[in-house]
């Protein structure tokens, strides 16, 4: 998908809660890592493995309405490849090296809260689309672009879809402000580049080629409650809410 189209969809989607005037929003940063392993069995009976470890850091903004949360993130990453010489003809990687890159992500998640007075514990799960924006060698900062003659593809070939699940806690700082901390475990599908590696291995007559990518992410966010309900709180006029009553003549005495 064209980058401009992707960004336009993200802006429209994330701005939608504004028109309800009753939602949570906020911003912060994330730290995490992904661990990718390519396991194979070649036709000669050998089983070489190749891996890379990706360390991620970035900034993000989120919007929350009821049980739904959406976020937009911009992340940088440092990646170290550990290659196996027997896989060089298939994966084009000829040496251990490091990469630096950046990406933009758009995620949509379901959140289930467990309120505990001024603290809310929650579970969450959802999906995130990650679009690669740049990839450069950390050794000499050569652009990762196929048009410049190397074999690793363009930055968009590192784009991927991730499934995430985890939990966190919201801690009220004031009536309208809260701190959110979370931990998400993610599983990533194969990127176009991963798929190309697998295709090359299998099309050469080798029986097995698998790629597995999992990781984790810590989030640290400062949130704000916009509107009277704060993104899903009980309305002030409901029977169980503070200050609410069943009718004008009935006084509610808690048991």
HELIX and SHEET records of a PDB file:
HELIX    1   1 UNK A    3  UNK A   15  1                                  13    
HELIX    2   2 UNK A   16  UNK A   20  5                                   5    
HELIX    3   3 UNK A   85  UNK A   87  5                                   3    
HELIX    4   4 UNK A   88  UNK A   91  1                                   4    
HELIX    5   5 UNK A  146  UNK A  148  5                                   3    
HELIX    6   6 UNK A  155  UNK A  158  5                                   4    
HELIX    7   7 UNK A  192  UNK A  203  1                                  12    
SHEET    1   A 9 UNK A  23  UNK A  41  0                                        
SHEET    2   A 9 UNK A  49  UNK A  65 -1                                        
SHEET    3   A 9 UNK A  68  UNK A  82 -1                                        
SHEET    4   A 9 UNK A  98  UNK A 116 -1                                        
SHEET    5   A 9 UNK A 119  UNK A 137 -1                                        
SHEET    6   A 9 UNK A 160  UNK A 172 -1                                        
SHEET    7   A 9 UNK A 177  UNK A 188 -1                                        
SHEET    8   A 9 UNK A 208  UNK A 226 -1                                        
SHEET    9   A 9 UNK A  23  UNK A  41 -1                                        
END                                                                             
